[in-house]
Amino acid sequence: MTARIGVVTFPGSLDDRDAARAVRIAGAEAVPLWHDDPNLHGVDAVVLPGGFSYGDYLRCGAIARFAPVMETIAAGARDGLPVLGICNGFQILCEAHLLPGALTRNQHLHFRNRDQWLRVESAGTAWTNAFQPGQEILVPVKNGEGRYVADQRTLDELEATGRVVVRYVYGNPNGSQRDIAGITNEAGNVVGLMPHPEHAVEALTGPSLDGLGFFTSILKHLLGAPA
Amino acid sequence: MPRVVVDVMLKPEILDPQGQAVANALPRLGVTDVSSVRIGRRIEIEFSGQPDLDRAREIADKLLANPVIEDYTVRLADAEESTP
């Protein structure tokens, strides 16, 4: 059985094609999902891709949160459906309160676009089990509003419960608190990160193949590997 | 018909780099006595019938503001503000 991974397209999504390509390279079937269609078409997991859904109007992800497809995804996520939010997808997950905290304007106000080293802090999620804890990976980062913020209590809880999934190393591109690049929910099925693993899956276009691990992880997870 | 005005501001503890950038530009205007600038958003809502402040608060809480990082106030516009 081939795993079916849904990739949502919102008006203004940019990286849905690359995300679908990464899914296929990992060996799964990429299923296009449409923002206006609440039907998930029987997918086993969902990727919310990067981009500028609804033009980033109001706040990044604020309007996408209320898209018909998100109602179904939010309900599924609470029941264990694996969901990966990349960049704008991470912003949407925070706006939907599926992940705590928020993404705000980069501290230095510049759009930052570069290859970025990350350390995988938690290999216990549905989307990171193919990595070794502490493994350093190189993937592109590209955002203007990627500064992760949360109140101190939330940050302490994320740290104490191993829910910081990836952290910026060798430089913090946006001023994120505690160098946080990605987090997970309590169950470990919902992961959001600002950097773009889907852009690091092929030697021709990526700085490494490190990003592929996120997509092979979900296949392992769906095959019943212990998270 | 009176409008409802929603003002959204970043919470005081949240860094406002836009406000800082504006504050840092003020000396170029010769302004040296401003210690802080913070930038928010004003939203005006017109209901098709009577303005409904409770409904406006719900809209503000669910969509217009992100209560994780922002505070908001909801009020009826003053008479002169409501002139279209």
Interface residues (C-beta under 8 A of the other chain):
Chain A: L58 R59 A62 I63 F66 C94 E95 P100 G101 A102 T104 R105 N106 Q107 H108 L109 R147 V149 A150 D151 G175
Chain B: L10 E13 I14 L15 P17 Q18 A21 L63 L64 N66 V68 I69
